[in-house]
Amino acid sequence: MRKAVEVKALPGYILRLKFDDGITGSVDLSHLAGKGVFAIWCERKIFEQVRIGPSGELAWGDQIDLCPDSLYFKVTGKKPEDVFPALRHDSAHA
């Protein structure tokens, strides 16, 4: 599991991230803003209050947290099986 070690909120609901393996990149979260629990991001100051939680997740208070692995996949373009080789297996058909 990858952990975020640095985060910065940028204009347009974009986060600039650095992960524990040194990978850096940006993730556009604008498609979430204003929807469901992400409605609180309509107040820009709230979005800018992003912090890194104890497990490397991104958190906004106790209301929202985002999995660091899913963000890592977005930044790198990798698939889960690329990062977790144990997910690669041949299906057995009966």
C-alpha atoms as an extended CHARMM CRD file, in Angstrom:
* protein
*
        94  EXT
         1         1  MET       CA              0.0000000000        0.0000000000        0.0000000000  PROA      1               0.0000000000
         2         2  ARG       CA              1.2980000000        3.4210000000       -0.9490000000  PROA      2               0.0000000000
         3         3  LYS       CA              0.9970000000        6.4040000000        1.3400000000  PROA      3               0.0000000000
         4         4  ALA       CA              0.7450000000       10.0560000000        0.4450000000  PROA      4               0.0000000000
         5         5  VAL       CA              3.5260000000       12.0140000000        2.1410000000  PROA      5               0.0000000000
         6         6  GLU       CA              2.8260000000       15.4850000000        0.7210000000  PROA      6               0.0000000000
         7         7  VAL       CA             -0.3160000000       17.1660000000       -0.5810000000  PROA      7               0.0000000000
         8         8  LYS       CA             -1.1440000000       20.6150000000       -1.8670000000  PROA      8               0.0000000000
         9         9  ALA       CA             -4.5360000000       21.8680000000       -3.0260000000  PROA      9               0.0000000000
        10        10  LEU       CA             -4.3780000000       23.6580000000       -6.3820000000  PROA      10              0.0000000000
        11        11  PRO       CA             -7.0420000000       25.6630000000       -8.2430000000  PROA      11              0.0000000000
        12        12  GLY       CA             -9.8120000000       23.6970000000       -9.9170000000  PROA      12              0.0000000000
        13        13  TYR       CA            -10.0800000000       20.9250000000       -7.3100000000  PROA      13              0.0000000000
        14        14  ILE       CA             -6.6940000000       19.5250000000       -8.2270000000  PROA      14              0.0000000000
        15        15  LEU       CA             -4.3540000000       17.9840000000       -5.6860000000  PROA      15              0.0000000000
        16        16  ARG       CA             -0.6050000000       17.8230000000       -6.1330000000  PROA      16              0.0000000000
        17        17  LEU       CA              0.6330000000       14.6500000000       -4.4320000000  PROA      17              0.0000000000
        18        18  LYS       CA              3.8800000000       13.0020000000       -3.4690000000  PROA      18              0.0000000000
        19        19  PHE       CA              3.9190000000        9.3530000000       -2.4080000000  PROA      19              0.0000000000
        20        20  ASP       CA              6.2710000000        7.3920000000       -0.1820000000  PROA      20              0.0000000000
        21        21  ASP       CA              8.0840000000        5.9240000000       -3.2060000000  PROA      21              0.0000000000
        22        22  GLY       CA              8.9210000000        9.4050000000       -4.5450000000  PROA      22              0.0000000000
        23        23  ILE       CA              6.2550000000        9.4310000000       -7.2790000000  PROA      23              0.0000000000
        24        24  THR       CA              4.6410000000       12.8390000000       -7.6940000000  PROA      24              0.0000000000
        25        25  GLY       CA              1.6990000000       13.9640000000       -9.7490000000  PROA      25              0.0000000000
        26        26  SER       CA             -1.6480000000       15.6910000000       -9.8200000000  PROA      26              0.0000000000
        27        27  VAL       CA             -5.1770000000       14.3710000000       -9.4870000000  PROA      27              0.0000000000
        28        28  ASP       CA             -8.2290000000       16.2710000000      -10.7110000000  PROA      28              0.0000000000
        29        29  LEU       CA            -11.1360000000       15.7560000000       -8.3080000000  PROA      29              0.0000000000
        30        30  SER       CA            -13.4640000000       18.3070000000       -9.9060000000  PROA      30              0.0000000000
        31        31  HSD       CA            -15.8790000000       15.5410000000      -10.9560000000  PROA      31              0.0000000000
        32        32  LEU       CA            -16.6000000000       14.9360000000       -7.2420000000  PROA      32              0.0000000000
        33        33  ALA       CA            -17.0000000000       18.5340000000       -6.0780000000  PROA      33              0.0000000000
        34        34  GLY       CA            -20.5240000000       19.4530000000       -5.0880000000  PROA      34              0.0000000000
        35        35  LYS       CA            -21.8210000000       15.8630000000       -5.1280000000  PROA      35              0.0000000000
        36        36  GLY       CA            -22.9350000000       13.9320000000       -2.0330000000  PROA      36              0.0000000000
        37        37  VAL       CA            -20.4370000000       14.2220000000        0.8000000000  PROA      37              0.0000000000
        38        38  PHE       CA            -18.1960000000       16.2810000000       -1.4930000000  PROA      38              0.0000000000
        39        39  ALA       CA            -20.7200000000       19.1430000000       -1.4120000000  PROA      39              0.0000000000
        40        40  ILE       CA            -18.6460000000       20.6450000000        1.4100000000  PROA      40              0.0000000000
        41        41  TRP       CA            -15.9080000000       21.3480000000       -1.1630000000  PROA      41              0.0000000000
        42        42  CYS       CA            -18.1560000000       24.0320000000       -2.6880000000  PROA      42              0.0000000000
        43        43  GLU       CA            -16.6040000000       26.1870000000       -0.0030000000  PROA      43              0.0000000000
        44        44  ARG       CA            -13.0810000000       26.4280000000       -1.3950000000  PROA      44              0.0000000000
        45        45  LYS       CA            -11.5130000000       26.8720000000        2.0530000000  PROA      45              0.0000000000
        46        46  ILE       CA            -12.7460000000       23.4040000000        3.0060000000  PROA      46              0.0000000000
        47        47  PHE       CA            -11.0870000000       21.7770000000       -0.0270000000  PROA      47              0.0000000000
        48        48  GLU       CA             -7.8420000000       23.5550000000        0.8310000000  PROA      48              0.0000000000
        49        49  GLN       CA             -7.8940000000       22.0320000000        4.3410000000  PROA      49              0.0000000000
        50        50  VAL       CA             -6.8200000000       18.6390000000        2.9850000000  PROA      50              0.0000000000
        51        51  ARG       CA             -4.4020000000       16.7760000000        5.2210000000  PROA      51              0.0000000000
        52        52  ILE       CA             -2.6760000000       13.4270000000        5.2550000000  PROA      52              0.0000000000
        53        53  GLY       CA             -4.1100000000       10.9320000000        7.7310000000  PROA      53              0.0000000000
        54        54  PRO       CA             -2.1880000000        8.3150000000        9.7300000000  PROA      54              0.0000000000
        55        55  SER       CA             -2.4910000000        5.6710000000        7.0070000000  PROA      55              0.0000000000
        56        56  GLY       CA             -1.4460000000        7.9970000000        4.1940000000  PROA      56              0.0000000000
        57        57  GLU       CA             -5.0230000000        8.7170000000        3.1670000000  PROA      57              0.0000000000
        58        58  LEU       CA             -6.1680000000       12.2120000000        2.2820000000  PROA      58              0.0000000000
        59        59  ALA       CA             -8.6620000000       13.5710000000        4.7490000000  PROA      59              0.0000000000
        60        60  TRP       CA            -10.9150000000       16.5580000000        5.2290000000  PROA      60              0.0000000000
        61        61  GLY       CA            -11.8100000000       16.6210000000        8.9050000000  PROA      61              0.0000000000
        62        62  ASP       CA            -13.7070000000       13.5210000000        9.9120000000  PROA      62              0.0000000000
        63        63  GLN       CA            -16.1240000000       13.8050000000        6.9900000000  PROA      63              0.0000000000
        64        64  ILE       CA            -14.1390000000       12.6610000000        3.9370000000  PROA      64              0.0000000000
        65        65  ASP       CA            -11.1280000000       10.4720000000        3.3380000000  PROA      65              0.0000000000
        66        66  LEU       CA             -9.7320000000        9.1380000000        0.0800000000  PROA      66              0.0000000000
        67        67  CYS       CA             -7.7430000000        5.9410000000       -0.3270000000  PROA      67              0.0000000000
        68        68  PRO       CA             -4.0910000000        6.5890000000       -1.1580000000  PROA      68              0.0000000000
        69        69  ASP       CA             -3.9490000000        3.5400000000       -3.4350000000  PROA      69              0.0000000000
        70        70  SER       CA             -6.7110000000        4.7880000000       -5.7230000000  PROA      70              0.0000000000
        71        71  LEU       CA             -5.0180000000        8.1810000000       -5.9460000000  PROA      71              0.0000000000
        72        72  TYR       CA             -1.6940000000        6.4770000000       -6.6970000000  PROA      72              0.0000000000
        73        73  PHE       CA             -3.3210000000        4.6090000000       -9.5900000000  PROA      73              0.0000000000
        74        74  LYS       CA             -4.6820000000        7.8810000000      -10.9830000000  PROA      74              0.0000000000
        75        75  VAL       CA             -1.2850000000        9.5820000000      -10.7420000000  PROA      75              0.0000000000
        76        76  THR       CA              0.7100000000        6.7060000000      -12.2500000000  PROA      76              0.0000000000
        77        77  GLY       CA             -1.8380000000        5.2120000000      -14.6480000000  PROA      77              0.0000000000
        78        78  LYS       CA             -1.0890000000        1.8130000000      -13.1240000000  PROA      78              0.0000000000
        79        79  LYS       CA             -3.6210000000       -0.9010000000      -12.3990000000  PROA      79              0.0000000000
        80        80  PRO       CA             -3.9900000000       -2.6640000000       -9.0280000000  PROA      80              0.0000000000
        81        81  GLU       CA             -2.2740000000       -5.8080000000      -10.3280000000  PROA      81              0.0000000000
        82        82  ASP       CA              0.7440000000       -3.7000000000      -11.3510000000  PROA      82              0.0000000000
        83        83  VAL       CA              1.2490000000       -2.5980000000       -7.7540000000  PROA      83              0.0000000000
        84        84  PHE       CA             -0.0100000000       -5.7600000000       -6.0510000000  PROA      84              0.0000000000
        85        85  PRO       CA              1.3730000000       -8.7330000000       -8.0370000000  PROA      85              0.0000000000
        86        86  ALA       CA             -0.6040000000      -11.1980000000       -5.9040000000  PROA      86              0.0000000000
        87        87  LEU       CA             -3.7260000000       -9.9890000000       -7.7370000000  PROA      87              0.0000000000
        88        88  ARG       CA             -2.4000000000      -11.5350000000      -10.9310000000  PROA      88              0.0000000000
        89        89  HSD       CA             -3.6500000000      -15.0430000000      -11.2800000000  PROA      89              0.0000000000
        90        90  ASP       CA             -5.1160000000      -17.2070000000      -13.9400000000  PROA      90              0.0000000000
        91        91  SER       CA             -8.7560000000      -17.9950000000      -13.4830000000  PROA      91              0.0000000000
        92        92  ALA       CA             -9.5870000000      -21.6450000000      -13.1370000000  PROA      92              0.0000000000
        93        93  HSD       CA            -12.6610000000      -22.6840000000      -15.0400000000  PROA      93              0.0000000000
        94        94  ALA       CA            -14.6370000000      -25.7490000000      -14.0670000000  PROA      94              0.0000000000
